[in-house]
Amino acid sequence: MRRTGRLSFLTLVAGASLVLGGCTSTPPPSPETTVSSTSSRAPSAPAPSGSIPTATIPADPTAAGPAPTASDGGSASQAPSSNAPQPTVMATSASVTLFFIAEGDAGISGPAVGCGDSAISVTSQTVTYTDPVEGALRTLLANHAAHIGQSGLRNALADARLTVDSVDRSGTTTTAHLSGTLSLAGECDIPRVEQQLLLTAQQAAGTPVAITINGKTLTEALSLK
């Protein structure tokens, strides 16, 4: 009986050793665990080498950019410059119509003028001008003869020393600005000078023309007061 009990004890010790050995040993890795772990891990990106390449993005055709100029070959028009040159007015060479006085004609041969006179038109020689009103008045004022040839017509502006400064046009209004001095022989020269100037300017313009002398209206400039 003692031997049997000893064998039982040794058998128990050996079994316990096997159990303890199984608890402390590391089991081999499971194939399924290894595959699952590998498939769930995302592949790592390769380490960059040198500079990172960048993509070229096409320019947005709607993006604002510098306005095309003539050197760019663009078709877009530019705003007109405030200091753009004015168009050149070509000079004209032609005769002009001037008016002189027929004393005592009483409006028979032409428009009646005060003191019983008439205004008679005379065609000048060829003159050059860029503005017809300026050209006609300039030609009239350049004539300092008291009488016109053998016609007997009188020039009431013979002693005047006037120049045409400018001719302004605003809408349908035309104004000729003169400067200088007037010399009147008497009260009857007032309507004579007035009609010689106004009729000559009106004939050139085709419409009524206002005249100033030294900044005054023609009526004020001819006043004897």
C-alpha positions, 0 to 999 in steps of 0.5 A, a space after each residue: 500500500 505504501 508503494 501504491 500511494 507513492 506512485 500516485 503521488 509521483 503521477 500527481 506531481 508529473 501531471 502538475 508539472 505538465 500543467 504548469 509547463 503549458 501555462 508558461 510556454 508561449 504559443 506559436 503565432 496564429 496564421 489568421 491573426 497575422 493575416 488580419 493584422 497585416 491587412 488592416 494596416 494602411 501602406 505607409 507613403 514613401 519618404 519624399 526625396 528632393 523637392 515635392 512636384 507641384 501640378 500646374 493649374 490653368 489660369 482662370 479665364 474669368 480672373 481679372 487681369 491687366 487691360 490689354 493695350 495696343 502692344 498686347 495686340 488685344 482688341 479691347 478699346 481704351 478710354 479716350 484721353 482727355 488730352 487727345 489732339 483735336 482734329 485738324 481743320 483744313 484751310 480753305 481758299 475762296 472769295 468772301 462776301 463783304 458789305 459796304 454802304 451806298 449813301 442815299 440809296 434808301 434801300 433800293 439796291 440793298 438792305 436799308 441802313 439808317 440815314 437813308 443808305 443801303 448795304 451793298 454786297 461785294 465779292 472779294 478776291 481769293 483769301 485763305 481761312 479756316 473759319 468762314 466768319 473769321 475770314 470774312 471779317 478779317 478781310 473786311 477789317 483789312 480794307 482801309 480805303 474810304 471808297 471801294 474802287 469806282 463804285 462810289 460805295 463808302 467804307 465806314 470802317 476805313 479808320 477802324 483798327 480792329 482784329 478778330 480774336 476768336 469765333 465761338 459757336 455754342 449750339 446755334 449761336 455764333 459770336 465773333 470777338 473783336 478787339 481794337 479801336 473804332 473811329 466814327 465820323 458822326 452819328 450816321 456811321 453807327 448804323 453803317 458800321 453796325 450793318 457792315 459788320 453784321 451782314 458780312 458775318 451773317 453772310 459767311 455763317 449762314 445764320 445771325 452772328 453776335 459781335 463783341 468789341 473789347 468785351 462789349 456788345 456791338 451796341 455798347 461799343 458803338 454808343 456815343 455816350 
